Amino acid sequence: MERSKIDRINELAGKAKSVGLTPDEIKERDRLRKEYLAAVRKNLRTQLENIEFKD
């Protein structure tokens, strides 16, 4: 995931805590979070698939 998108997620999280978000910003935050979680899951799955067990 691009660094700019992660920065935007953090920006929206900070704004949500301080002044609140508009409905459009809430939709954007949710979309970005879903994209971030999908990327994390994909990376984790790739790492797990590449594990080799040795006796």
C-alpha positions as CSV (number, residue, x, y, z in Angstrom):
1,M,0.0,0.0,0.0
2,E,1.3,3.4,-0.8
3,R,2.6,5.6,2.0
4,S,0.3,8.5,1.0
5,K,-2.7,6.3,1.7
6,I,-1.4,5.3,5.1
7,D,-0.7,8.9,5.9
8,R,-4.3,9.8,4.9
9,I,-5.7,7.0,7.1
10,N,-3.7,8.5,10.0
11,E,-4.8,12.0,9.2
12,L,-8.5,11.0,9.2
13,A,-8.1,9.1,12.5
14,G,-6.6,12.2,14.1
15,K,-9.4,14.4,12.8
16,A,-12.0,11.9,13.9
17,K,-10.7,12.2,17.5
18,S,-10.4,15.9,17.5
19,V,-13.3,17.4,15.5
20,G,-15.1,14.6,13.8
21,L,-15.5,13.5,10.2
22,T,-18.0,14.4,7.5
23,P,-20.0,11.6,5.9
24,D,-17.7,11.7,2.9
25,E,-14.6,11.4,5.0
26,I,-16.1,8.5,6.9
27,K,-16.7,6.7,3.6
28,E,-13.1,7.5,2.5
29,R,-11.7,6.2,5.9
30,D,-13.7,3.0,5.6
31,R,-12.6,2.4,2.0
32,L,-8.9,3.1,2.9
33,R,-9.1,0.8,6.0
34,K,-10.5,-2.0,3.9
35,E,-7.7,-1.6,1.3
36,Y,-5.1,-1.5,4.1
37,L,-6.4,-4.7,5.7
38,A,-6.5,-6.5,2.4
39,A,-2.9,-5.6,1.8
40,V,-1.9,-6.8,5.3
41,R,-3.8,-10.1,4.8
42,K,-2.2,-10.6,1.4
43,N,1.3,-10.0,2.8
44,L,0.7,-12.3,5.8
45,R,-0.7,-15.1,3.6
46,T,2.4,-14.8,1.3
47,Q,4.7,-15.0,4.3
48,L,2.9,-18.1,5.6
49,E,2.9,-19.8,2.3
50,N,6.7,-19.4,2.0
51,I,7.4,-21.0,5.4
52,E,9.4,-24.2,5.1
53,F,9.5,-26.7,8.0
54,K,12.8,-28.6,8.5
55,D,13.4,-31.5,10.8
